[in-house]
Amino acid sequence: GTDHVDREYLEARDIPFAHAPGSNADSVADYVVVALLLLARRQGTELQGRTVGIVGCGNIGRRLARRLQALGMTVLRNDPPRARAAEAAGRTHAFLSLDAVLQEAEVVTLHVPLKTEGPDPTHHLADAAFLERMNEGAWMLNTSRGPVVDGEALRDARVHGPVAAAVLDVWEHEPIPDPTLVDAVDLATPHIAGYAYDGKVRGTAMLYEALCEHLGGTAAWEGPAAIEPVSKDELHCSPPDPRLPDAEWLYHLTRQGYDLQTDDAALRAIMDQAAEDRAEAFSGLRSDYRRRRELQQHHVPRTAVPSAHRRAVEAGLTMQLR
């Protein structure tokens, strides 16, 4: 996102600006898929047949919709700006109102920009009223911006209200998340959902190309070459026991590519520190983040994957079958 950039200031001083939209979208989608499989495992349930509401259908939301459908989930979409644009152009669309999504969804995942004004403000979009409208036993995930969720309201809804599980990667008042909110949610991570190595390289390449274009030069560096595995076995994953339930089987496979619980444990480990030390540690968890690879870079032996799981592996997890 670019909500932290003063675009008007830059334009007034004729300072060029470039960013890399979509560069880390697959990384965030990986995070959400892995988080959902982990929640399903903890609660002894399946994702297949559940209804998920995706609030915000940009680069991340669109990818996530395709992947969750491949995992057998029913996808509901909410995106007021895109709905209005479609209607203005005379196109049909499948976007629903937020109320309709909250009434039907068993899972709600937020992928909106942070906006404090305009026709679609998102600051504290998920407030007490929003959370009260969610279904009893629903799950909620936020990987967009911390202030999109009212932290106090979510803490209360998780402890006393309808929210049965919550996942937060972003926080109000970063880099000093509220320890009581961290304690209240099921998975808590230090704003690293989009931090896969592949997305960083992709974003660097996009900015490099924008700079070359601005300077009138020719781009000579090819970013994709930097994310090629060093060997064919580097990102190999082994299929789990085929006797496991579907979500359990998929969880154990994805864990070989990305163990989200490592990031959850790392954040919880710093929460007892004083605020100033916690802020430094939070920033350190981000700046020193390990070289995590996107799931689509991993591969699994095709013949070892049960036929019933192949679509979920290829289209849901985006892993390669070889």
C-alpha positions as CSV (number, residue, x, y, z in Angstrom):
1,G,0.0,0.0,0.0
2,T,0.9,3.7,-0.3
3,D,-1.1,5.2,2.5
4,H,2.2,6.0,4.3
5,V,3.5,8.1,1.3
6,D,2.6,11.8,1.0
7,R,1.9,11.7,-2.7
8,E,0.7,15.4,-2.8
9,Y,4.1,16.5,-1.3
10,L,6.0,14.6,-3.9
11,E,3.9,15.9,-6.8
12,A,4.2,19.5,-5.6
13,R,7.9,19.2,-5.6
14,D,8.1,17.3,-8.9
15,I,9.6,14.2,-7.2
16,P,8.9,11.0,-9.2
17,F,7.3,8.2,-7.3
18,A,7.0,4.5,-8.1
19,H,5.7,1.5,-6.3
20,A,5.2,-2.2,-6.9
21,P,1.5,-3.1,-6.7
22,G,0.9,-6.8,-6.7
23,S,4.5,-7.8,-6.2
24,N,3.8,-9.6,-2.9
25,A,0.2,-10.6,-3.6
26,D,1.0,-14.3,-3.8
27,S,3.0,-14.1,-0.6
28,V,0.0,-12.7,1.3
29,A,-2.4,-15.2,-0.4
30,D,0.0,-18.0,0.8
31,Y,-0.2,-16.6,4.3
32,V,-4.0,-16.6,4.4
33,V,-4.3,-20.1,2.9
34,V,-1.8,-21.5,5.5
35,A,-3.5,-19.7,8.3
36,L,-6.9,-21.1,7.4
37,L,-5.5,-24.6,7.2
38,L,-3.8,-24.2,10.6
39,L,-7.1,-22.9,12.1
40,A,-9.0,-25.8,10.5
41,R,-6.5,-28.3,12.0
42,R,-6.7,-26.7,15.5
43,Q,-10.5,-26.8,15.4
44,G,-10.8,-30.2,13.9
45,T,-12.7,-29.1,10.9
46,E,-12.4,-28.8,7.1
47,L,-12.3,-25.8,4.8
48,Q,-14.2,-27.5,2.1
49,G,-17.9,-26.5,2.1
50,R,-17.3,-23.4,4.3
51,T,-18.2,-19.9,3.1
52,V,-15.6,-17.2,3.0
53,G,-16.1,-13.4,2.6
54,I,-13.3,-11.5,0.9
55,V,-13.5,-7.8,1.7
56,G,-11.3,-6.0,-0.9
57,C,-10.8,-7.7,-4.3
58,G,-7.6,-6.2,-5.7
59,N,-4.4,-8.0,-6.4
60,I,-4.5,-10.1,-3.3
61,G,-8.3,-10.6,-3.1
62,R,-8.6,-11.9,-6.6
63,R,-5.8,-14.4,-6.2
64,L,-7.1,-15.6,-2.9
65,A,-10.6,-16.1,-4.3
66,R,-9.3,-18.4,-7.0
67,R,-7.3,-20.4,-4.5
68,L,-10.0,-20.8,-1.9
69,Q,-12.5,-21.9,-4.5
70,A,-10.0,-24.6,-5.5
71,L,-9.9,-25.7,-1.8
72,G,-13.7,-26.2,-2.0
73,M,-14.8,-23.0,-0.3
74,T,-17.7,-20.8,-1.4
75,V,-16.4,-17.3,-2.0
76,L,-18.4,-14.1,-1.4
77,R,-16.8,-10.8,-2.6
78,N,-17.2,-7.3,-1.3
79,D,-15.6,-4.3,-3.0
80,P,-17.7,-1.1,-3.3
81,P,-15.3,0.8,-5.6
82,R,-15.2,-2.0,-8.1
83,A,-18.9,-2.6,-7.8
84,R,-19.6,1.0,-8.7
85,A,-17.1,1.0,-11.5
86,A,-18.8,-2.1,-13.0
87,E,-22.3,-0.6,-12.7
88,A,-21.1,2.7,-14.2
89,A,-19.8,0.7,-17.2
90,G,-23.0,-1.3,-17.5
91,R,-21.3,-4.5,-16.6
92,T,-22.8,-7.2,-14.3
93,H,-20.8,-8.1,-11.3
94,A,-20.9,-10.6,-8.3
95,F,-20.0,-8.1,-5.6
96,L,-22.2,-8.2,-2.5
97,S,-22.9,-5.6,0.2
98,L,-20.8,-5.8,3.3
99,D,-23.9,-6.7,5.3
100,A,-24.7,-9.6,2.9
101,V,-21.2,-10.9,3.3
102,L,-21.2,-10.7,7.1
103,Q,-24.6,-12.5,7.3
104,E,-23.4,-15.5,5.2
105,A,-19.7,-15.8,5.7
106,E,-18.1,-18.3,8.2
107,V,-14.7,-16.7,7.5
108,V,-14.0,-13.0,6.8
109,T,-10.6,-11.9,5.4
110,L,-9.7,-8.2,4.9
111,H,-7.7,-7.0,2.0
112,V,-8.5,-3.3,1.7
113,P,-6.3,-0.2,1.6
114,L,-6.3,2.1,4.6
115,K,-8.5,5.2,3.9
116,T,-9.6,7.7,6.4
117,E,-11.9,9.7,4.1
118,G,-13.9,9.5,0.9
119,P,-16.8,7.3,-0.1
120,D,-15.3,4.1,1.3
121,P,-13.3,4.8,4.5
122,T,-11.7,1.7,5.9
123,H,-10.3,3.1,9.2
124,H,-11.9,0.9,11.9
125,L,-14.0,-0.8,9.2
126,A,-14.1,-3.8,11.4
127,D,-15.5,-2.1,14.5
128,A,-17.8,-3.4,17.2
129,A,-20.9,-3.1,15.0
130,F,-19.1,-5.0,12.1
131,L,-18.0,-7.8,14.5
132,E,-21.4,-8.1,16.1
133,R,-22.9,-8.7,12.6
134,M,-20.6,-11.7,12.0
135,N,-21.9,-15.2,12.3
136,E,-21.5,-17.0,15.7
137,G,-18.3,-19.0,15.4
138,A,-16.9,-17.1,12.5
139,W,-13.2,-16.6,11.8
140,M,-11.6,-13.2,11.0
141,L,-8.3,-12.5,9.3
142,N,-6.6,-9.1,8.7
143,T,-3.5,-8.8,6.5
144,S,-4.2,-5.3,5.2
145,R,-3.5,-2.5,7.6
146,G,-3.7,-2.5,11.4
147,P,-6.1,0.4,11.8
148,V,-8.6,-1.3,9.5
149,V,-9.6,-3.3,12.6
150,D,-10.6,-1.7,15.9
151,G,-8.3,-3.7,18.2
152,E,-10.3,-3.3,21.4
153,A,-13.5,-4.3,19.6
154,L,-11.8,-7.4,18.2
155,R,-10.4,-8.4,21.5
156,D,-13.8,-8.2,23.1
157,A,-15.5,-10.0,20.2
158,R,-12.8,-12.8,20.4
159,V,-13.3,-13.2,24.2
160,H,-17.0,-12.6,24.6
161,G,-18.5,-12.3,21.1
162,P,-19.2,-14.2,18.0
163,V,-15.6,-14.4,16.7
164,A,-14.3,-17.9,17.3
165,A,-10.9,-17.4,15.8
166,A,-8.8,-14.4,14.7
167,V,-5.6,-14.0,12.8
168,L,-3.7,-10.7,12.7
169,D,-0.6,-9.9,10.8
170,V,-1.0,-6.1,11.1
171,W,-1.6,-3.9,14.1
172,E,-2.8,-0.6,15.3
173,H,0.1,1.4,16.7
174,E,2.8,-0.6,15.0
175,P,5.6,-1.3,15.9
176,I,4.1,-1.6,19.4
177,P,1.1,-4.0,19.2
178,D,-1.2,-4.3,22.2
179,P,-0.1,-7.4,24.2
180,T,-3.7,-8.0,25.3
181,L,-4.8,-8.2,21.7
182,V,-1.9,-10.5,20.8
183,D,-3.0,-12.8,23.6
184,A,-6.6,-12.7,22.4
185,V,-6.0,-13.8,18.8
186,D,-5.2,-17.3,17.6
187,L,-2.3,-16.4,15.3
188,A,-0.3,-13.2,15.6
189,T,2.6,-12.2,13.3
190,P,4.8,-9.1,12.9
191,H,3.5,-7.7,9.5
192,I,5.3,-10.3,7.4
193,A,2.5,-11.8,5.4
194,G,3.9,-10.2,2.2
195,Y,7.5,-10.8,3.1
196,A,8.3,-13.9,0.9
197,Y,11.6,-13.5,-0.8
198,D,10.1,-13.9,-4.3
199,G,7.8,-10.9,-3.7
200,K,10.7,-8.8,-2.5
201,V,12.7,-9.6,-5.7
202,R,9.6,-9.0,-7.9
203,G,9.1,-5.6,-6.2
204,T,12.7,-4.7,-6.6
205,A,12.6,-5.5,-10.3
206,M,9.4,-3.4,-10.8
207,L,11.0,-0.4,-9.1
208,Y,14.3,-0.9,-11.0
209,E,12.4,-0.9,-14.3
210,A,10.5,2.2,-13.3
211,L,13.7,4.0,-12.5
212,C,15.3,2.9,-15.8
213,E,12.3,4.2,-17.7
214,H,12.4,7.5,-15.8
215,L,16.1,7.9,-16.5
216,G,15.7,6.9,-20.1
217,G,17.9,3.8,-19.7
218,T,17.5,0.2,-20.6
219,A,16.8,-2.4,-17.9
220,A,19.6,-4.9,-17.8
221,W,19.0,-6.8,-14.6
222,E,16.4,-9.6,-14.8
223,G,14.8,-10.1,-11.4
224,P,13.2,-13.5,-12.0
225,A,16.6,-15.1,-12.4
226,A,17.3,-14.2,-8.7
227,I,14.4,-16.4,-7.5
228,E,15.3,-19.6,-9.5
229,P,16.0,-22.5,-7.1
230,V,19.7,-23.4,-6.9
231,S,18.9,-27.0,-7.4
232,K,15.9,-29.1,-8.4
233,D,15.7,-30.6,-4.9
234,E,15.9,-27.3,-3.0
235,L,12.1,-26.7,-2.8
236,H,11.0,-30.3,-2.9
237,C,8.1,-31.3,-0.6
238,S,7.0,-34.8,0.4
239,P,3.3,-35.7,0.4
240,P,2.0,-36.5,3.9
241,D,0.2,-39.7,5.0
242,P,-2.8,-40.1,2.6
243,R,-4.9,-41.4,5.5
244,L,-5.1,-37.9,7.0
245,P,-8.3,-35.8,6.7
246,D,-8.2,-33.3,3.8
247,A,-7.3,-30.1,5.7
248,E,-4.8,-32.0,7.9
249,W,-3.1,-33.4,4.8
250,L,-2.9,-30.0,3.1
251,Y,-1.7,-28.4,6.3
252,H,1.2,-30.8,6.7
253,L,2.2,-30.3,3.0
254,T,2.1,-26.5,3.2
255,R,4.1,-26.5,6.5
256,Q,7.1,-27.8,4.6
257,G,7.0,-24.6,2.5
258,Y,5.9,-22.2,5.2
259,D,5.5,-22.8,8.9
260,L,3.4,-19.8,10.1
261,Q,3.6,-21.0,13.7
262,T,7.3,-19.9,13.6
263,D,6.3,-16.3,13.0
264,D,3.5,-16.5,15.6
265,A,6.0,-17.8,18.2
266,A,8.5,-15.1,17.4
267,L,6.1,-12.3,17.9
268,R,4.7,-13.7,21.2
269,A,8.3,-14.1,22.5
270,I,8.8,-10.3,22.5
271,M,5.5,-9.2,24.0
272,D,6.8,-9.1,27.6
273,Q,9.4,-6.5,26.8
274,A,9.0,-2.8,27.7
275,A,7.3,-0.8,24.9
276,E,10.5,0.8,23.6
277,D,12.3,-2.6,23.5
278,R,9.3,-4.3,22.0
279,A,9.1,-1.7,19.2
280,E,12.8,-2.4,18.3
281,A,12.3,-6.1,18.5
282,F,9.1,-5.9,16.3
283,S,11.0,-4.0,13.7
284,G,13.9,-6.5,13.9
285,L,11.6,-9.4,13.2
286,R,10.7,-7.7,10.0
287,S,14.1,-6.4,8.9
288,D,15.8,-9.7,9.7
289,Y,13.1,-11.9,8.3
290,R,14.2,-15.3,6.9
291,R,14.2,-16.2,3.2
292,R,10.8,-17.6,3.0
293,R,9.8,-18.8,-0.5
294,E,6.3,-18.6,-2.1
295,L,4.4,-21.9,-2.2
296,Q,4.3,-21.7,-6.0
297,Q,8.0,-22.2,-6.0
298,H,7.7,-25.6,-4.2
299,H,7.1,-28.9,-6.0
300,V,5.6,-32.3,-5.1
301,P,5.9,-35.6,-6.9
302,R,2.7,-35.9,-8.9
303,T,2.5,-39.7,-8.6
304,A,2.6,-39.4,-4.8
305,V,-0.3,-37.0,-4.5
306,P,-3.7,-38.7,-4.2
307,S,-5.9,-37.7,-7.2
308,A,-8.5,-36.2,-4.8
309,H,-5.9,-33.7,-3.6
310,R,-4.4,-32.7,-6.9
311,R,-6.6,-29.7,-7.7
312,A,-6.2,-28.4,-4.2
313,V,-2.4,-28.7,-4.4
314,E,-2.0,-27.1,-7.9
315,A,-4.7,-24.4,-7.8
316,G,-5.3,-24.0,-4.0
317,L,-1.8,-24.1,-2.7
318,T,-0.3,-23.3,-6.2
319,M,2.5,-25.9,-5.7
320,Q,3.9,-27.6,-8.7
321,L,3.2,-31.3,-9.4
322,R,6.2,-32.9,-11.1
